[in-house]
Amino acid sequence: MSQPRDAYVNLDARARRKVQDERRMHFRRAIESYDEQRQLHAQLMEYPDLLMISPLLDGLPARHQSGQPAH
């Protein structure tokens, strides 16, 4: 079984940096997404009555949630 480091052996320095940068950006996006979700959750906890309403809104079509009149 080969390790991920074995994949880097055959790459030149530029390609290796590119792969490493892509990997770092993937982790950075994951961390930012987690942080945004955590902040959103904290904001929702300030309004617990909205948490009770949100399951009701999940069943509505998107046009009703956005405030557009139904046709």
PQR file with spaces between the fields and no chain letter, atoms N, CA, C, O and H, PARSE charges and radii, in Angstrom:
ATOM       1  N    MET     1       0.846   -1.177    0.000 -0.4000 1.5000
ATOM       2  CA   MET     1       0.000    0.000    0.000 -0.0000 2.0000
ATOM       3  C    MET     1       0.889    1.237    0.000  0.5500 1.7000
ATOM       4  O    MET     1       1.739    1.390    0.878 -0.5500 1.4000
ATOM       5  N    SER     2       0.703    2.109   -0.966 -0.4000 1.5000
ATOM       6  CA   SER     2       1.546    3.294   -1.060 -0.0000 2.0000
ATOM       7  C    SER     2       0.989    4.417   -0.199  0.5500 1.7000
ATOM       8  O    SER     2      -0.220    4.543   -0.008 -0.5500 1.4000
ATOM       9  H    SER     2       0.013    1.985   -1.679  0.4000 1.0000
ATOM      10  N    GLN     3       1.886    5.208    0.304 -0.4000 1.5000
ATOM      11  CA   GLN     3       1.492    6.345    1.126 -0.0000 2.0000
ATOM      12  C    GLN     3       1.329    7.564    0.233  0.5500 1.7000
ATOM      13  O    GLN     3       1.894    7.611   -0.860 -0.5500 1.4000
ATOM      14  H    GLN     3       2.869    5.106    0.149  0.4000 1.0000
ATOM      15  N    PRO     4       0.554    8.562    0.692 -0.5600 1.5000
ATOM      16  CA   PRO     4       0.372    9.772   -0.115  0.2800 2.0000
ATOM      17  C    PRO     4       1.689   10.453   -0.469  0.5500 1.7000
ATOM      18  O    PRO     4       1.783   11.107   -1.508 -0.5500 1.4000
ATOM      19  N    ARG     5       2.699   10.312    0.370 -0.4000 1.5000
ATOM      20  CA   ARG     5       3.983   10.943    0.066 -0.0000 2.0000
ATOM      21  C    ARG     5       4.623   10.346   -1.176  0.5500 1.7000
ATOM      22  O    ARG     5       5.371   11.028   -1.876 -0.5500 1.4000
ATOM      23  H    ARG     5       2.623    9.781    1.214  0.4000 1.0000
ATOM      24  N    ASP     6       4.338    9.080   -1.456 -0.4000 1.5000
ATOM      25  CA   ASP     6       4.890    8.441   -2.649 -0.0000 2.0000
ATOM      26  C    ASP     6       4.417    9.141   -3.918  0.5500 1.7000
ATOM      27  O    ASP     6       5.130    9.158   -4.922 -0.5500 1.4000
ATOM      28  H    ASP     6       3.731    8.526   -0.887  0.4000 1.0000
ATOM      29  N    ALA     7       3.234    9.710   -3.877 -0.4000 1.5000
ATOM      30  CA   ALA     7       2.701   10.402   -5.045 -0.0000 2.0000
ATOM      31  C    ALA     7       3.511   11.660   -5.352  0.5500 1.7000
ATOM      32  O    ALA     7       3.589   12.080   -6.507 -0.5500 1.4000
ATOM      33  H    ALA     7       2.655    9.696   -3.062  0.4000 1.0000
ATOM      34  N    TYR     8       4.106   12.256   -4.339 -0.4000 1.5000
ATOM      35  CA   TYR     8       4.884   13.480   -4.536 -0.0000 2.0000
ATOM      36  C    TYR     8       6.255   13.219   -5.134  0.5500 1.7000
ATOM      37  O    TYR     8       6.842   14.131   -5.716 -0.5500 1.4000
ATOM      38  H    TYR     8       4.042   11.914   -3.401  0.4000 1.0000
ATOM      39  N    VAL     9       6.781   12.021   -5.015 -0.4000 1.5000
ATOM      40  CA   VAL     9       8.134   11.706   -5.458 -0.0000 2.0000
ATOM      41  C    VAL     9       8.306   11.959   -6.952  0.5500 1.7000
ATOM      42  O    VAL     9       9.349   12.461   -7.372 -0.5500 1.4000
ATOM      43  H    VAL     9       6.304   11.280   -4.542  0.4000 1.0000
ATOM      44  N    ASN    10       7.311   11.625   -7.756 -0.4000 1.5000
ATOM      45  CA   ASN    10       7.427   11.733   -9.204 -0.0000 2.0000
ATOM      46  C    ASN    10       7.088   13.119   -9.738  0.5500 1.7000
ATOM      47  O    ASN    10       7.166   13.339  -10.946 -0.5500 1.4000
ATOM      48  H    ASN    10       6.464   11.218   -7.415  0.4000 1.0000
ATOM      49  N    LEU    11       6.723   14.037   -8.895 -0.4000 1.5000
ATOM      50  CA   LEU    11       6.351   15.379   -9.351 -0.0000 2.0000
ATOM      51  C    LEU    11       7.530   16.332   -9.220  0.5500 1.7000
ATOM      52  O    LEU    11       8.334   16.211   -8.295 -0.5500 1.4000
ATOM      53  H    LEU    11       6.659   13.859   -7.913  0.4000 1.0000
ATOM      54  N    ASP    12       7.632   17.270  -10.140 -0.4000 1.5000
ATOM      55  CA   ASP    12       8.667   18.280   -9.993 -0.0000 2.0000
ATOM      56  C    ASP    12       8.238   19.289   -8.926  0.5500 1.7000
ATOM      57  O    ASP    12       7.112   19.224   -8.432 -0.5500 1.4000
ATOM      58  H    ASP    12       6.979   17.368  -10.891  0.4000 1.0000
ATOM      59  N    ALA    13       9.103   20.197   -8.577 -0.4000 1.5000
ATOM      60  CA   ALA    13       8.863   21.108   -7.464 -0.0000 2.0000
ATOM      61  C    ALA    13       7.618   21.966   -7.694  0.5500 1.7000
ATOM      62  O    ALA    13       6.834   22.176   -6.769 -0.5500 1.4000
ATOM      63  H    ALA    13      10.017   20.250   -8.979  0.4000 1.0000
ATOM      64  N    ARG    14       7.432   22.456   -8.905 -0.4000 1.5000
ATOM      65  CA   ARG    14       6.285   23.321   -9.192 -0.0000 2.0000
ATOM      66  C    ARG    14       4.975   22.547   -9.040  0.5500 1.7000
ATOM      67  O    ARG    14       4.029   23.043   -8.429 -0.5500 1.4000
ATOM      68  H    ARG    14       8.069   22.286   -9.657  0.4000 1.0000
ATOM      69  N    ALA    15       4.919   21.366   -9.580 -0.4000 1.5000
ATOM      70  CA   ALA    15       3.707   20.543   -9.476 -0.0000 2.0000
ATOM      71  C    ALA    15       3.451   20.158   -8.030  0.5500 1.7000
ATOM      72  O    ALA    15       2.303   20.123   -7.587 -0.5500 1.4000
ATOM      73  H    ALA    15       5.688   20.963  -10.076  0.4000 1.0000
ATOM      74  N    ARG    16       4.515   19.870   -7.292 -0.4000 1.5000
ATOM      75  CA   ARG    16       4.374   19.519   -5.884 -0.0000 2.0000
ATOM      76  C    ARG    16       3.798   20.688   -5.088  0.5500 1.7000
ATOM      77  O    ARG    16       2.912   20.496   -4.255 -0.5500 1.4000
ATOM      78  H    ARG    16       5.447   19.899   -7.652  0.4000 1.0000
ATOM      79  N    ARG    17       4.299   21.902   -5.342 -0.4000 1.5000
ATOM      80  CA   ARG    17       3.763   23.089   -4.660 -0.0000 2.0000
ATOM      81  C    ARG    17       2.297   23.303   -5.009  0.5500 1.7000
ATOM      82  O    ARG    17       1.492   23.666   -4.152 -0.5500 1.4000
ATOM      83  H    ARG    17       5.018   22.058   -6.019  0.4000 1.0000
ATOM      84  N    LYS    18       1.955   23.073   -6.278 -0.4000 1.5000
ATOM      85  CA   LYS    18       0.566   23.246   -6.701 -0.0000 2.0000
ATOM      86  C    LYS    18      -0.353   22.277   -5.962  0.5500 1.7000
ATOM      87  O    LYS    18      -1.421   22.667   -5.489 -0.5500 1.4000
ATOM      88  H    LYS    18       2.609   22.778   -6.975  0.4000 1.0000
ATOM      89  N    VAL    19       0.057   21.030   -5.863 -0.4000 1.5000
ATOM      90  CA   VAL    19      -0.752   20.029   -5.157 -0.0000 2.0000
ATOM      91  C    VAL    19      -0.885   20.415   -3.685  0.5500 1.7000
ATOM      92  O    VAL    19      -1.967   20.317   -3.107 -0.5500 1.4000
ATOM      93  H    VAL    19       0.924   20.713   -6.247  0.4000 1.0000
ATOM      94  N    GLN    20       0.213   20.852   -3.087 -0.4000 1.5000
ATOM      95  CA   GLN    20       0.177   21.246   -1.677 -0.0000 2.0000
ATOM      96  C    GLN    20      -0.710   22.468   -1.480  0.5500 1.7000
ATOM      97  O    GLN    20      -1.460   22.529   -0.505 -0.5500 1.4000
ATOM      98  H    GLN    20       1.092   20.932   -3.556  0.4000 1.0000
ATOM      99  N    ASP    21      -0.640   23.446   -2.389 -0.4000 1.5000
ATOM     100  CA   ASP    21      -1.494   24.634   -2.297 -0.0000 2.0000
ATOM     101  C    ASP    21      -2.969   24.265   -2.416  0.5500 1.7000
ATOM     102  O    ASP    21      -3.810   24.782   -1.680 -0.5500 1.4000
ATOM     103  H    ASP    21      -0.031   23.396   -3.180  0.4000 1.0000
ATOM     104  N    GLU    22      -3.275   23.363   -3.353 -0.4000 1.5000
ATOM     105  CA   GLU    22      -4.666   22.934   -3.506 -0.0000 2.0000
ATOM     106  C    GLU    22      -5.165   22.244   -2.246  0.5500 1.7000
ATOM     107  O    GLU    22      -6.308   22.433   -1.831 -0.5500 1.4000
ATOM     108  H    GLU    22      -2.592   22.944   -3.951  0.4000 1.0000
ATOM     109  N    ARG    23      -4.310   21.455   -1.653 -0.4000 1.5000
ATOM     110  CA   ARG    23      -4.682   20.756   -0.416 -0.0000 2.0000
ATOM     111  C    ARG    23      -4.916   21.755    0.718  0.5500 1.7000
ATOM     112  O    ARG    23      -5.880   21.634    1.474 -0.5500 1.4000
ATOM     113  H    ARG    23      -3.381   21.301   -1.990  0.4000 1.0000
ATOM     114  N    ARG    24      -4.021   22.747    0.828 -0.4000 1.5000
ATOM     115  CA   ARG    24      -4.191   23.784    1.859 -0.0000 2.0000
ATOM     116  C    ARG    24      -5.476   24.573    1.652  0.5500 1.7000
ATOM     117  O    ARG    24      -6.182   24.875    2.614 -0.5500 1.4000
ATOM     118  H    ARG    24      -3.238   22.846    0.214  0.4000 1.0000
ATOM     119  N    MET    25      -5.782   24.909    0.395 -0.4000 1.5000
ATOM     120  CA   MET    25      -7.008   25.660    0.111 -0.0000 2.0000
ATOM     121  C    MET    25      -8.245   24.830    0.454  0.5500 1.7000
ATOM     122  O    MET    25      -9.239   25.365    0.946 -0.5500 1.4000
ATOM     123  H    MET    25      -5.208   24.663   -0.386  0.4000 1.0000
ATOM     124  N    HIS    26      -8.184   23.532    0.195 -0.4000 1.5000
ATOM     125  CA   HIS    26      -9.297   22.656    0.546 -0.0000 2.0000
ATOM     126  C    HIS    26      -9.534   22.700    2.055  0.5500 1.7000
ATOM     127  O    HIS    26     -10.673   22.847    2.499 -0.5500 1.4000
ATOM     128  H    HIS    26      -7.377   23.098   -0.204  0.4000 1.0000
ATOM     129  N    PHE    27      -8.470   22.572    2.843 -0.4000 1.5000
ATOM     130  CA   PHE    27      -8.610   22.633    4.290 -0.0000 2.0000
ATOM     131  C    PHE    27      -9.083   24.009    4.738  0.5500 1.7000
ATOM     132  O    PHE    27      -9.905   24.117    5.648 -0.5500 1.4000
ATOM     133  H    PHE    27      -7.545   22.452    2.483  0.4000 1.0000
ATOM     134  N    ARG    28      -8.572   25.055    4.110 -0.4000 1.5000
ATOM     135  CA   ARG    28      -8.973   26.414    4.491 -0.0000 2.0000
ATOM     136  C    ARG    28     -10.460   26.636    4.234  0.5500 1.7000
ATOM     137  O    ARG    28     -11.155   27.215    5.070 -0.5500 1.4000
ATOM     138  H    ARG    28      -7.904   24.968    3.371  0.4000 1.0000
ATOM     139  N    ARG    29     -10.955   26.176    3.076 -0.4000 1.5000
ATOM     140  CA   ARG    29     -12.389   26.301    2.781 -0.0000 2.0000
ATOM     141  C    ARG    29     -13.220   25.505    3.777  0.5500 1.7000
ATOM     142  O    ARG    29     -14.291   25.950    4.188 -0.5500 1.4000
ATOM     143  H    ARG    29     -10.390   25.706    2.398  0.4000 1.0000
ATOM     144  N    ALA    30     -12.740   24.347    4.163 -0.4000 1.5000
ATOM     145  CA   ALA    30     -13.473   23.529    5.138 -0.0000 2.0000
ATOM     146  C    ALA    30     -13.534   24.233    6.492  0.5500 1.7000
ATOM     147  O    ALA    30     -14.572   24.221    7.152 -0.5500 1.4000
ATOM     148  H    ALA    30     -11.869   23.985    3.829  0.4000 1.0000
ATOM     149  N    ILE    31     -12.439   24.835    6.901 -0.4000 1.5000
ATOM     150  CA   ILE    31     -12.410   25.556    8.172 -0.0000 2.0000
ATOM     151  C    ILE    31     -13.325   26.765    8.114  0.5500 1.7000
ATOM     152  O    ILE    31     -14.071   27.020    9.060 -0.5500 1.4000
ATOM     153  H    ILE    31     -11.595   24.845    6.365  0.4000 1.0000
ATOM     154  N    GLU    32     -13.280   27.521    7.011 -0.4000 1.5000
ATOM     155  CA   GLU    32     -14.148   28.690    6.876 -0.0000 2.0000
ATOM     156  C    GLU    32     -15.625   28.289    6.862  0.5500 1.7000
ATOM     157  O    GLU    32     -16.461   28.967    7.460 -0.5500 1.4000
ATOM     158  H    GLU    32     -12.673   27.314    6.243  0.4000 1.0000
ATOM     159  N    SER    33     -15.937   27.210    6.191 -0.4000 1.5000
ATOM     160  CA   SER    33     -17.310   26.729    6.142 -0.0000 2.0000
ATOM     161  C    SER    33     -17.781   26.329    7.540  0.5500 1.7000
ATOM     162  O    SER    33     -18.897   26.652    7.947 -0.5500 1.4000
ATOM     163  H    SER    33     -15.259   26.659    5.705  0.4000 1.0000
ATOM     164  N    TYR    34     -16.918   25.625    8.266 -0.4000 1.5000
ATOM     165  CA   TYR    34     -17.257   25.227    9.633 -0.0000 2.0000
ATOM     166  C    TYR    34     -17.497   26.447   10.501  0.5500 1.7000
ATOM     167  O    TYR    34     -18.447   26.480   11.284 -0.5500 1.4000
ATOM     168  H    TYR    34     -16.012   25.363    7.936  0.4000 1.0000
ATOM     169  N    ASP    35     -16.636   27.458   10.365 -0.4000 1.5000
ATOM     170  CA   ASP    35     -16.773   28.678   11.163 -0.0000 2.0000
ATOM     171  C    ASP    35     -18.072   29.408   10.823  0.5500 1.7000
ATOM     172  O    ASP    35     -18.759   29.898   11.719 -0.5500 1.4000
ATOM     173  H    ASP    35     -15.865   27.432    9.729  0.4000 1.0000
ATOM     174  N    GLU    36     -18.415   29.483    9.534 -0.4000 1.5000
ATOM     175  CA   GLU    36     -19.670   30.135    9.139 -0.0000 2.0000
ATOM     176  C    GLU    36     -20.873   29.391    9.690  0.5500 1.7000
ATOM     177  O    GLU    36     -21.831   30.013   10.150 -0.5500 1.4000
ATOM     178  H    GLU    36     -17.857   29.085    8.805  0.4000 1.0000
ATOM     179  N    GLN    37     -20.835   28.070    9.648 -0.4000 1.5000
ATOM     180  CA   GLN    37     -21.942   27.273   10.188 -0.0000 2.0000
ATOM     181  C    GLN    37     -22.063   27.471   11.697  0.5500 1.7000
ATOM     182  O    GLN    37     -23.170   27.558   12.228 -0.5500 1.4000
ATOM     183  H    GLN    37     -20.058   27.565    9.274  0.4000 1.0000
ATOM     184  N    ARG    38     -20.930   27.541   12.384 -0.4000 1.5000
ATOM     185  CA   ARG    38     -20.932   27.754   13.829 -0.0000 2.0000
ATOM     186  C    ARG    38     -21.516   29.127   14.179  0.5500 1.7000
ATOM     187  O    ARG    38     -22.295   29.252   15.124 -0.5500 1.4000
ATOM     188  H    ARG    38     -20.031   27.471   11.953  0.4000 1.0000
ATOM     189  N    GLN    39     -21.134   30.160   13.409 -0.4000 1.5000
ATOM     190  CA   GLN    39     -21.666   31.499   13.646 -0.0000 2.0000
ATOM     191  C    GLN    39     -23.162   31.551   13.371  0.5500 1.7000
ATOM     192  O    GLN    39     -23.911   32.167   14.129 -0.5500 1.4000
ATOM     193  H    GLN    39     -20.501   30.059   12.641  0.4000 1.0000
ATOM     194  N    LEU    40     -23.602   30.916   12.302 -0.4000 1.5000
ATOM     195  CA   LEU    40     -25.017   30.879   11.981 -0.0000 2.0000
ATOM     196  C    LEU    40     -25.799   30.181   13.083  0.5500 1.7000
ATOM     197  O    LEU    40     -26.866   30.648   13.481 -0.5500 1.4000
ATOM     198  H    LEU    40     -22.994   30.415   11.686  0.4000 1.0000
ATOM     199  N    HIS    41     -25.279   29.079   13.574 -0.4000 1.5000
ATOM     200  CA   HIS    41     -25.938   28.360   14.653 -0.0000 2.0000
ATOM     201  C    HIS    41     -26.041   29.239   15.900  0.5500 1.7000
ATOM     202  O    HIS    41     -27.079   29.264   16.563 -0.5500 1.4000
ATOM     203  H    HIS    41     -24.412   28.700   13.251  0.4000 1.0000
ATOM     204  N    ALA    42     -24.963   29.961   16.218 -0.4000 1.5000
ATOM     205  CA   ALA    42     -24.975   30.848   17.380 -0.0000 2.0000
ATOM     206  C    ALA    42     -26.020   31.947   17.204  0.5500 1.7000
ATOM     207  O    ALA    42     -26.716   32.303   18.155 -0.5500 1.4000
ATOM     208  H    ALA    42     -24.120   29.941   15.680  0.4000 1.0000
ATOM     209  N    GLN    43     -26.132   32.486   15.986 -0.4000 1.5000
ATOM     210  CA   GLN    43     -27.132   33.527   15.735 -0.0000 2.0000
ATOM     211  C    GLN    43     -28.548   32.966   15.853  0.5500 1.7000
ATOM     212  O    GLN    43     -29.437   33.628   16.388 -0.5500 1.4000
ATOM     213  H    GLN    43     -25.567   32.198   15.213  0.4000 1.0000
ATOM     214  N    LEU    44     -28.755   31.755   15.358 -0.4000 1.5000
ATOM     215  CA   LEU    44     -30.082   31.158   15.455 -0.0000 2.0000
ATOM     216  C    LEU    44     -30.465   30.863   16.897  0.5500 1.7000
ATOM     217  O    LEU    44     -31.641   30.920   17.257 -0.5500 1.4000
ATOM     218  H    LEU    44     -28.032   31.217   14.923  0.4000 1.0000
ATOM     219  N    MET    45     -29.484   30.550   17.714 -0.4000 1.5000
ATOM     220  CA   MET    45     -29.778   30.262   19.115 -0.0000 2.0000
ATOM     221  C    MET    45     -30.248   31.507   19.853  0.5500 1.7000
ATOM     222  O    MET    45     -30.851   31.398   20.920 -0.5500 1.4000
ATOM     223  H    MET    45     -28.528   30.503   17.422  0.4000 1.0000
ATOM     224  N    GLU    46     -29.982   32.694   19.301 -0.4000 1.5000
ATOM     225  CA   GLU    46     -30.476   33.928   19.903 -0.0000 2.0000
ATOM     226  C    GLU    46     -31.981   34.071   19.697  0.5500 1.7000
ATOM     227  O    GLU    46     -32.643   34.813   20.423 -0.5500 1.4000
ATOM     228  H    GLU    46     -29.492   32.782   18.434  0.4000 1.0000
ATOM     229  N    TYR    47     -32.525   33.355   18.700 -0.4000 1.5000
ATOM     230  CA   TYR    47     -33.946   33.414   18.384 -0.0000 2.0000
ATOM     231  C    TYR    47     -34.516   31.995   18.353  0.5500 1.7000
ATOM     232  O    TYR    47     -34.756   31.450   17.276 -0.5500 1.4000
ATOM     233  H    TYR    47     -31.987   32.753   18.110  0.4000 1.0000
ATOM     234  N    PRO    48     -34.734   31.392   19.526 -0.5600 1.5000
ATOM     235  CA   PRO    48     -35.190   29.997   19.547  0.2800 2.0000
ATOM     236  C    PRO    48     -36.565   29.798   18.911  0.5500 1.7000
ATOM     237  O    PRO    48     -36.888   28.694   18.473 -0.5500 1.4000
ATOM     238  N    ASP    49     -37.384   30.865   18.855 -0.4000 1.5000
ATOM     239  CA   ASP    49     -38.694   30.716   18.231 -0.0000 2.0000
ATOM     240  C    ASP    49     -38.569   30.452   16.730  0.5500 1.7000
ATOM     241  O    ASP    49     -39.447   29.813   16.149 -0.5500 1.4000
ATOM     242  H    ASP    49     -37.122   31.762   19.210  0.4000 1.0000
ATOM     243  N    LEU    50     -37.496   30.931   16.090 -0.4000 1.5000
ATOM     244  CA   LEU    50     -37.282   30.653   14.670 -0.0000 2.0000
ATOM     245  C    LEU    50     -36.959   29.175   14.440  0.5500 1.7000
ATOM     246  O    LEU    50     -37.282   28.619   13.390 -0.5500 1.4000
ATOM     247  H    LEU    50     -36.784   31.450   16.562  0.4000 1.0000
ATOM     248  N    LEU    51     -36.322   28.549   15.422 -0.4000 1.5000
ATOM     249  CA   LEU    51     -35.996   27.133   15.282 -0.0000 2.0000
ATOM     250  C    LEU    51     -37.258   26.287   15.254  0.5500 1.7000
ATOM     251  O    LEU    51     -37.282   25.230   14.623 -0.5500 1.4000
ATOM     252  H    LEU    51     -36.059   29.001   16.275  0.4000 1.0000
ATOM     253  N    MET    52     -38.299   26.737   15.926 -0.4000 1.5000
ATOM     254  CA   MET    52     -39.554   25.991   15.931 -0.0000 2.0000
ATOM     255  C    MET    52     -40.283   26.163   14.601  0.5500 1.7000
ATOM     256  O    MET    52     -40.985   25.252   14.162 -0.5500 1.4000
ATOM     257  H    MET    52     -38.280   27.596   16.439  0.4000 1.0000
ATOM     258  N    ILE    53     -40.128   27.318   13.955 -0.4000 1.5000
ATOM     259  CA   ILE    53     -40.806   27.606   12.692 -0.0000 2.0000
ATOM     260  C    ILE    53     -40.080   26.975   11.510  0.5500 1.7000
ATOM     261  O    ILE    53     -40.724   26.587   10.534 -0.5500 1.4000
ATOM     262  H    ILE    53     -39.559   28.059   14.311  0.4000 1.0000
ATOM     263  N    SER    54     -38.765   26.866   11.575 -0.4000 1.5000
ATOM     264  CA   SER    54     -37.986   26.414   10.421 -0.0000 2.0000
ATOM     265  C    SER    54     -38.391   25.044    9.888  0.5500 1.7000
ATOM     266  O    SER    54     -38.369   24.875    8.668 -0.5500 1.4000
ATOM     267  H    SER    54     -38.243   27.181   12.367  0.4000 1.0000
ATOM     268  N    PRO    55     -38.760   24.049   10.701 -0.5600 1.5000
ATOM     269  CA   PRO    55     -39.210   22.781   10.093  0.2800 2.0000
ATOM     270  C    PRO    55     -40.478   22.956    9.260  0.5500 1.7000
ATOM     271  O    PRO    55     -40.686   22.222    8.294 -0.5500 1.4000
ATOM     272  N    LEU    56     -41.319   23.912    9.617 -0.4000 1.5000
ATOM     273  CA   LEU    56     -42.522   24.167    8.836 -0.0000 2.0000
ATOM     274  C    LEU    56     -42.172   24.769    7.481  0.5500 1.7000
ATOM     275  O    LEU    56     -42.829   24.479    6.481 -0.5500 1.4000
ATOM     276  H    LEU    56     -41.150   24.509   10.401  0.4000 1.0000
ATOM     277  N    LEU    57     -41.131   25.610    7.447 -0.4000 1.5000
ATOM     278  CA   LEU    57     -40.716   26.252    6.204 -0.0000 2.0000
ATOM     279  C    LEU    57     -40.024   25.285    5.258  0.5500 1.7000
ATOM     280  O    LEU    57     -40.023   25.501    4.046 -0.5500 1.4000
ATOM     281  H    LEU    57     -40.597   25.845    8.260  0.4000 1.0000
ATOM     282  N    ASP    58     -39.440   24.230    5.788 -0.4000 1.5000
ATOM     283  CA   ASP    58     -38.723   23.264    4.937 -0.0000 2.0000
ATOM     284  C    ASP    58     -39.660   22.615    3.921  0.5500 1.7000
ATOM     285  O    ASP    58     -39.218   22.239    2.836 -0.5500 1.4000
ATOM     286  H    ASP    58     -39.441   24.055    6.773  0.4000 1.0000
ATOM     287  N    GLY    59     -40.929   22.478    4.249 -0.4000 1.5000
ATOM     288  CA   GLY    59     -41.845   21.831    3.341 -0.0000 2.0000
ATOM     289  C    GLY    59     -42.428   22.751    2.285  0.5500 1.7000
ATOM     290  O    GLY    59     -43.060   22.272    1.344 -0.5500 1.4000
ATOM     291  H    GLY    59     -41.288   22.784    5.131  0.4000 1.0000
ATOM     292  N    LEU    60     -42.235   24.059    2.410 -0.4000 1.5000
ATOM     293  CA   LEU    60     -42.785   25.010    1.452 -0.0000 2.0000
ATOM     294  C    LEU    60     -41.917   25.086    0.203  0.5500 1.7000
ATOM     295  O    LEU    60     -40.700   24.914    0.287 -0.5500 1.4000
ATOM     296  H    LEU    60     -41.721   24.448    3.174  0.4000 1.0000
ATOM     297  N    PRO    61     -42.519   25.340   -0.945 -0.5600 1.5000
ATOM     298  CA   PRO    61     -41.717   25.576   -2.159  0.2800 2.0000
ATOM     299  C    PRO    61     -40.862   26.829   -1.996  0.5500 1.7000
ATOM     300  O    PRO    61     -41.198   27.717   -1.212 -0.5500 1.4000
ATOM     301  N    ALA    62     -39.763   26.901   -2.732 -0.4000 1.5000
ATOM     302  CA   ALA    62     -38.808   28.006   -2.608 -0.0000 2.0000
ATOM     303  C    ALA    62     -39.448   29.354   -2.908  0.5500 1.7000
ATOM     304  O    ALA    62     -39.083   30.346   -2.276 -0.5500 1.4000
ATOM     305  H    ALA    62     -39.490   26.180   -3.369  0.4000 1.0000
ATOM     306  N    ARG    63     -40.387   29.430   -3.844 -0.4000 1.5000
ATOM     307  CA   ARG    63     -40.986   30.711   -4.203 -0.0000 2.0000
ATOM     308  C    ARG    63     -41.788   31.287   -3.035  0.5500 1.7000
ATOM     309  O    ARG    63     -41.919   32.506   -2.925 -0.5500 1.4000
ATOM     310  H    ARG    63     -40.684   28.625   -4.357  0.4000 1.0000
ATOM     311  N    HIS    64     -42.321   30.440   -2.171 -0.4000 1.5000
ATOM     312  CA   HIS    64     -43.082   30.940   -1.025 -0.0000 2.0000
ATOM     313  C    HIS    64     -42.144   31.471    0.045  0.5500 1.7000
ATOM     314  O    HIS    64     -42.471   32.438    0.733 -0.5500 1.4000
ATOM     315  H    HIS    64     -42.215   29.449   -2.261  0.4000 1.0000
ATOM     316  N    GLN    65     -40.994   30.855    0.189 -0.4000 1.5000
ATOM     317  CA   GLN    65     -40.046   31.299    1.187 -0.0000 2.0000
ATOM     318  C    GLN    65     -39.423   32.638    0.805  0.5500 1.7000
ATOM     319  O    GLN    65     -39.092   33.431    1.687 -0.5500 1.4000
ATOM     320  H    GLN    65     -40.728   30.070   -0.370  0.4000 1.0000
ATOM     321  N    SER    66     -39.259   32.902   -0.461 -0.4000 1.5000
ATOM     322  CA   SER    66     -38.593   34.125   -0.889 -0.0000 2.0000
ATOM     323  C    SER    66     -39.527   35.328   -0.897  0.5500 1.7000
ATOM     324  O    SER    66     -39.084   36.448   -1.152 -0.5500 1.4000
ATOM     325  H    SER    66     -39.527   32.258   -1.177  0.4000 1.0000
ATOM     326  N    GLY    67     -40.799   35.118   -0.626 -0.4000 1.5000
ATOM     327  CA   GLY    67     -41.721   36.220   -0.584 -0.0000 2.0000
ATOM     328  C    GLY    67     -42.357   36.519   -1.928  0.5500 1.7000
ATOM     329  O    GLY    67     -43.110   37.487   -2.040 -0.5500 1.4000
ATOM     330  H    GLY    67     -41.159   34.208   -0.420  0.4000 1.0000
ATOM     331  N    GLN    68     -42.083   35.729   -2.944 -0.4000 1.5000
ATOM     332  CA   GLN    68     -42.689   35.960   -4.258 -0.0000 2.0000
ATOM     333  C    GLN    68     -44.114   35.411   -4.238  0.5500 1.7000
ATOM     334  O    GLN    68     -44.365   34.369   -3.632 -0.5500 1.4000
ATOM     335  H    GLN    68     -41.471   34.944   -2.853  0.4000 1.0000
ATOM     336  N    PRO    69     -45.041   36.094   -4.888 -0.5600 1.5000
ATOM     337  CA   PRO    69     -46.416   35.590   -4.903  0.2800 2.0000
ATOM     338  C    PRO    69     -46.531   34.290   -5.676  0.5500 1.7000
ATOM     339  O    PRO    69     -45.827   34.071   -6.662 -0.5500 1.4000
ATOM     340  N    ALA    70     -47.420   33.440   -5.217 -0.4000 1.5000
ATOM     341  CA   ALA    70     -47.645   32.171   -5.917 -0.0000 2.0000
ATOM     342  C    ALA    70     -48.474   32.415   -7.165  0.5500 1.7000
ATOM     343  O    ALA    70     -49.355   33.276   -7.176 -0.5500 1.4000
ATOM     344  H    ALA    70     -47.991   33.618   -4.416  0.4000 1.0000
ATOM     345  N    HIS    71     -48.199   31.672   -8.197 -0.4000 1.5000
ATOM     346  CA   HIS    71     -48.926   31.818   -9.462 -0.0000 2.0000
ATOM     347  C    HIS    71     -49.978   30.756   -9.607  0.5500 1.7000
ATOM     348  O    HIS    71     -50.688   30.724  -10.612 -0.5500 1.4000
ATOM     349  H    HIS    71     -47.484   30.973   -8.189  0.4000 1.0000
